[in-house]
C-alpha cells in the first residue's frame, strides 16, 4: 500500500468540507476504525496512537 502519507490541515479541510461531516459522523467512523483495528489484532498502544492522530485532526474534518 505504500509508505506513510502526509496531508496538511488545509488539504484535509478542503477535501472533507463538501461532506459536511458532523461530530456524530466523525465519532462513528472513529469507533468503527478502533473496532476494526482491534478485530485485526493491532496492539493497543498502536491503536491509541492512531486514534490520537485522528482526533487531533477532527477540527479540520468536522464541518457539519
Protein Blocks (a to p, Z undefined) as FASTA:
>chain_A
ZZaddddfklmmmmmmmnopafklmmmmmmmmmmmmmmnopafklmmmmmmmmmmmmmmm
pmZZ
